[in-house]
């Protein structure tokens, strides 16, 4: 199975179903929480406004702030950053943040393919 086939199993084309897009966003953020080095790729391919849910935007912005401070992105640092900004409750508290990690089994090839799909969609909307 190639990356496209695996990606298609995760969701419909981006934007086709809000629920499926939201599920993919959760998986992308969860993958970064488990593998912080992937944030560089996520932030290169996506911007805050690309996320459909405000809670996902908040988590992404917290990750950006942590990166900008030169700290390591992880559950504890994201939770602390959200809490310090009074956004932790907005993302469902520590439990909501933990739900991003639940079931994250996305292969890195699928992660990268999803990022390419977001970049292509953004480019097509810009034209």
Contact map, one row per residue, 1 for C-alpha under 8 A:
1110110000000000000000000000000000000000000000000000000000000000000000000000000000000000000000000000000000000000000000000000000
1111110000000000000000000000000000000000000000000000000000000000000000000000000000000000000000000000000000000000000000000000000
1111111000000000000000000000000000000000000000000000000000000000000000000000000000000000000000000000000000001100100000000000000
0111111100000000000000000000000000000000000000000000000000000000000000000000000000000000000000000000000000000100100000000000000
1111111110000000000000000000000000000000000000000000000000000000000000000000000000000000000000000000000000000000000000000000000
1111111111000000000000000000000000000000000000000000000000000000000000000000000000000000000000000000000000000100000000000000000
0011111111100000000000000000000000000000000000000000000000000000000000000000000000000000000000000000000000000100110000000000000
0001111111111000000000000000000000000000000000000000000000000000000000000000000000000000000000000000000000000000000000000000000
0000111111110000000000000000000000000000000000000000000000000000000000000000000000000000000000000000000000000000000000000000000
0000011111110000000100010000000000000000000000000000000000000000000000000000000000000000000000000000000000000000000000000000000
0000001111111100000110110000000000000000000000000000000000000000000000000000000000000000000000000000000000000000000000000000000
0000000111111101100110000000000000000000000000000000000000000000000000000000000000000000000000000000000000000000000000000000000
0000000100111111100000000000000000000000000000000000000000000000000000000000000000000000000000000000000000000000000000000000000
0000000000111111100110000000000000000000000000000000000000000000000000000000000000000000000000000000000000000000000011001000000
0000000000001111110010000000000000000000000000000000000000000000000000000000000000000000000000000000000000000000000000000000000
0000000000011111110010000000000000000000000000000000000000000000000000000000000000000000000000000000000000000000000000000000000
0000000000011111111110000000000000000000000000000000000000000000000000000000000000000000000000000000000000000000000000000000000
0000000000000011111111000000000000000000000000000001000000000000000000000000000000000000000000000000000000000000000000000000000
0000000000000000111111100000000000000000000000000000000000000000000000000000000000000000000000000000000000000000000000000000000
0000000001110100111111110000000000000000000000000000000000000000000000000000000000000000000000000000000000000000000000000000000
0000000000110111111111111000000000000000000000000001000000000000000000000000000000000000000000000000000000000000000000000000000
0000000000000000011111111100000000000000000000000011100000000000000000000000000000000000000000000000000000000000000000000000000
0000000000100000001111111110000000000000000000000000000000000000000000000000000000000000000000000000000000000000000000000000000
0000000001100000000111111111000000000000000000000000000000000000000000000000000000000000000000000000000000000000000000000000000
0000000000000000000011111111100000000000000000000010000100000000000000000000000000000000000000000000000000000000000000000000000
0000000000000000000001111111110000000000000000000000000100000000000000000000000000000000000000000001000000000000000000000000000
0000000000000000000000111111111000000000000000000000000000000000000000000000000000000000000000000001100101000000000000000000000
0000000000000000000000011111111100000000010000000000000000000000000000000000000000000000000000000000000000000010000000000000000
0000000000000000000000001111111110000000000000000000000100110000000000000000000000000000000000000001100000000000000000000000000
0000000000000000000000000111111111000000000000000000000000000000000000000000000000000000000000000001110100000000000000000000000
0000000000000000000000000011111111110100000000000000000000000000000000000000000000000000000000000000100111000000000000000000000
0000000000000000000000000001111111111110000000000000000000000000000000001100000000000000000000000000000000000000000000000000000
0000000000000000000000000000111111110000000000000000000000000000000000001110000000000000000000000000100000000000000000000000000
0000000000000000000000000000011111110000000000000000000000000000000000000100000000000000000000000000100000000000000000000000000
0000000000000000000000000000001111111110000000000000000000000000000000000000000000000000000000000000000000000000000000000000000
0000000000000000000000000000001111111110000000000000000000000000000000011100000000000000000000000000000000000000000000000000000
0000000000000000000000000000000100111111000000000000000000000000000000000000000000000000000000000000000000000000000000000000000
0000000000000000000000000000001100111111110000000000000000000000000000000000000000000000000000000000000000000000000000000000000
0000000000000000000000000000000100111111111000000000000000000010000000000000000000000000000000000000000000000000000000000000000
0000000000000000000000000000000000001111111100000000000000000000000000000000000000000000000000000000000000000000000000000000000
0000000000000000000000000000000000000111111110000000000000000000000000000000000000000000000000000000000000000001001000000000000
0000000000000000000000000001000000000111111111000000000000000000000000000000000000000000000000000000000000000000001000000000000
0000000000000000000000000000000000000011111111100000000000000001000000000000000000000000000000000000000000000000000000000000000
0000000000000000000000000000000000000001111111100000000000000000000000000000000000000000000000000000000000000000000000000000000
0000000000000000000000000000000000000000111111100000000000000000000000000000000000000000000000000000000000000000001101100000000
0000000000000000000000000000000000000000011111110100000000000000000000000000000000000000000000000000000000000000001001100000000
0000000000000000000000000000000000000000001111111110000000000000000000000000000000000000000000000000000000000000000000000000000
0000000000000000000000000000000000000000000001111110000010011000000000000000000000000000000000000000000000000000000000000000000
0000000000000000000000000000000000000000000000111111000010000000000000000000000000000000000000000000000000000000000000000000000
0000000000000000000000000000000000000000000001111111000000000000000000000000000000000000000000000000000000000000000001000000000
0000000000000000000001001000000000000000000000111111110110000000000000000000000000000000000000000000000000000000000000000000000
0000000000000000010011000000000000000000000000001111110110000000000000000000000000000000000000000000000000000000000000000000000
0000000000000000000001000000000000000000000000000011111110000000000000000000000000000000000000000000000000000000000000000000000
0000000000000000000000000000000000000000000000000011111111000000000000000000000000000000000000000000000000000000000000000000000
0000000000000000000000000000000000000000000000000000111111100000000000000000000000000000011000000000000000000000000000000000000
0000000000000000000000001100100000000000000000000011111111110000000000000000000000000000001000000000000000000000000000000000000
0000000000000000000000000000000000000000000000011011111111111000000000000000000000000000000000000000000000000000000000000000000
0000000000000000000000000000000000000000000000000000011111111100000000000000000001000010001000000000000000000000000000000000000
0000000000000000000000000000100000000000000000000000001111111110000000000000010001000000001000000000000000000000000000000000000
0000000000000000000000000000100000000000000000010000000111111111000000000000000000000000000000000000000000000000000000000000000
0000000000000000000000000000000000000000000000010000000011111111100000000000000000000000000000000000000000000000000000000000000
0000000000000000000000000000000000000000000000000000000001111111110000000000010011000000000000000000000000000000000000000000000
0000000000000000000000000000000000000010000000000000000000111111111000001000010000000000000000000000000000000000000000000000000
0000000000000000000000000000000000000000001000000000000000011111111100000000000000000000000000000000000000000000000000000000000
0000000000000000000000000000000000000000000000000000000000001111111110000000000010000000000000000000000000000000000000000000000
0000000000000000000000000000000000000000000000000000000000000111111111111000110010000000000000000000000000000000000000000000000
0000000000000000000000000000000000000000000000000000000000000011111111111000000000000000000000000000000000000000000000000000000
0000000000000000000000000000000000000000000000000000000000000001111111100000000000000000000000000000000000000000000000000000000
0000000000000000000000000000000000000000000000000000000000000000111111100000000000000000000000000000000000000000000000000000000
0000000000000000000000000000000000000000000000000000000000000000011111110000000000000000000000000000000000000000000000000000000
0000000000000000000000000000000000000000000000000000000000000000011111111000000000000000000000000000000000000000000000000000000
0000000000000000000000000000000000010000000000000000000000000000011001111100100000000000000000000000000000000000000000000000000
0000000000000000000000000000000110010000000000000000000000000010011000111110110000000000000000000000000000000000000000000000000
0000000000000000000000000000000111010000000000000000000000000000000000011111110000000000000000000000000000000000000000000000000
0000000000000000000000000000000010000000000000000000000000000000000000001111111000000000000000001100000000000000000000000000000
0000000000000000000000000000000000000000000000000000000000000000000000000111111100000000000000000000000000000000000000000000000
0000000000000000000000000000000000000000000000000000000000000000010000011111111110000000000000000000000000000000000000000000000
0000000000000000000000000000000000000000000000000000000000100110010000001111111111000000000000000000000000000000000000000000000
0000000000000000000000000000000000000000000000000000000000000000000000000011111111100001000001001000000000000000000000000000000
0000000000000000000000000000000000000000000000000000000000000000000000000001111111110000000000000000000000000000000000000000000
0000000000000000000000000000000000000000000000000000000000000100110000000000111111111000000000000000000000000000000000000000000
0000000000000000000000000000000000000000000000000000000001100100000000000000011111111111000000000000000000000000000000000000000
0000000000000000000000000000000000000000000000000000000000000000000000000000001111111111100000000000000000000000000000000000000
0000000000000000000000000000000000000000000000000000000000000000000000000000000111111110000000000000000000000000000000000000000
0000000000000000000000000000000000000000000000000000000000000000000000000000000011111111000000000000000000000000000000000000000
0000000000000000000000000000000000000000000000000000000000000000000000000000000001111111100000000000000000000000000000000000000
0000000000000000000000000000000000000000000000000000000001000000000000000000000001111111111000000000000000000000000000000000000
0000000000000000000000000000000000000000000000000000000000000000000000000000001001101111111111000000000000000000000000000000000
0000000000000000000000000000000000000000000000000000000000000000000000000000000000100111111110000000000000000000000000000000000
0000000000000000000000000000000000000000000000000000001000000000000000000000000000000011111110000000000000000000000000000000000
0000000000000000000000000000000000000000000000000000001101100000000000000000000000000011111110011000000000000000000000000000000
0000000000000000000000000000000000000000000000000000000000000000000000000000000000000001111111111000000000000000000000000000000
0000000000000000000000000000000000000000000000000000000000000000000000000000000000000001111111111000000000000000000000000000000
0000000000000000000000000000000000000000000000000000000000000000000000000000001000000001000111111100000000000000000000000000000
0000000000000000000000000000000000000000000000000000000000000000000000000000000000000000000111111110000000000000000000000000000
0000000000000000000000000000000000000000000000000000000000000000000000000000000000000000001111111111000000000000000000000000000
0000000000000000000000000000000000000000000000000000000000000000000000000010001000000000001111111111100000000000000000000000000
0000000000000000000000000000000000000000000000000000000000000000000000000010000000000000000001111111110000000000000000000000000
0000000000000000000000000000000000000000000000000000000000000000000000000000000000000000000000111111110000000000000000000000000
0000000000000000000000000110110000000000000000000000000000000000000000000000000000000000000000011111110100000000000000000000000
0000000000000000000000000010111011000000000000000000000000000000000000000000000000000000000000001111111100000000000000000000000
0000000000000000000000000000010000000000000000000000000000000000000000000000000000000000000000000111111100000000000000000000000
0000000000000000000000000000000000000000000000000000000000000000000000000000000000000000000000000000111110000000000000000000000
0000000000000000000000000010011000000000000000000000000000000000000000000000000000000000000000000001111111000000000000000000000
0000000000000000000000000000001000000000000000000000000000000000000000000000000000000000000000000000001111100000000000000000000
0000000000000000000000000010001000000000000000000000000000000000000000000000000000000000000000000000000111110110000000000000000
0000000000000000000000000000000000000000000000000000000000000000000000000000000000000000000000000000000011111110000000000000000
0000000000000000000000000000000000000000000000000000000000000000000000000000000000000000000000000000000001111111000000000000000
0010000000000000000000000000000000000000000000000000000000000000000000000000000000000000000000000000000000111111100000000000000
0011011000000000000000000000000000000000000000000000000000000000000000000000000000000000000000000000000001111111110000000000000
0000000000000000000000000001000000000000000000000000000000000000000000000000000000000000000000000000000001111111111000000000000
0000000000000000000000000000000000000000100000000000000000000000000000000000000000000000000000000000000000011111111100000000000
0011001000000000000000000000000000000000000000000000000000000000000000000000000000000000000000000000000000001111111110000000000
0000001000000000000000000000000000000000000000000000000000000000000000000000000000000000000000000000000000000111111111000000000
0000000000000000000000000000000000000000110011000000000000000000000000000000000000000000000000000000000000000011111111100000000
0000000000000000000000000000000000000000000010000000000000000000000000000000000000000000000000000000000000000001111111110000000
0000000000000100000000000000000000000000000000000000000000000000000000000000000000000000000000000000000000000000111111111000000
0000000000000100000000000000000000000000000011000100000000000000000000000000000000000000000000000000000000000000011111111100000
0000000000000000000000000000000000000000000011000000000000000000000000000000000000000000000000000000000000000000001111111110000
0000000000000000000000000000000000000000000000000000000000000000000000000000000000000000000000000000000000000000000111111111000
0000000000000100000000000000000000000000000000000000000000000000000000000000000000000000000000000000000000000000000011111111100
0000000000000000000000000000000000000000000000000000000000000000000000000000000000000000000000000000000000000000000001111111110
0000000000000000000000000000000000000000000000000000000000000000000000000000000000000000000000000000000000000000000000111111111
0000000000000000000000000000000000000000000000000000000000000000000000000000000000000000000000000000000000000000000000011111111
0000000000000000000000000000000000000000000000000000000000000000000000000000000000000000000000000000000000000000000000001111111
0000000000000000000000000000000000000000000000000000000000000000000000000000000000000000000000000000000000000000000000000111111
0000000000000000000000000000000000000000000000000000000000000000000000000000000000000000000000000000000000000000000000000011111
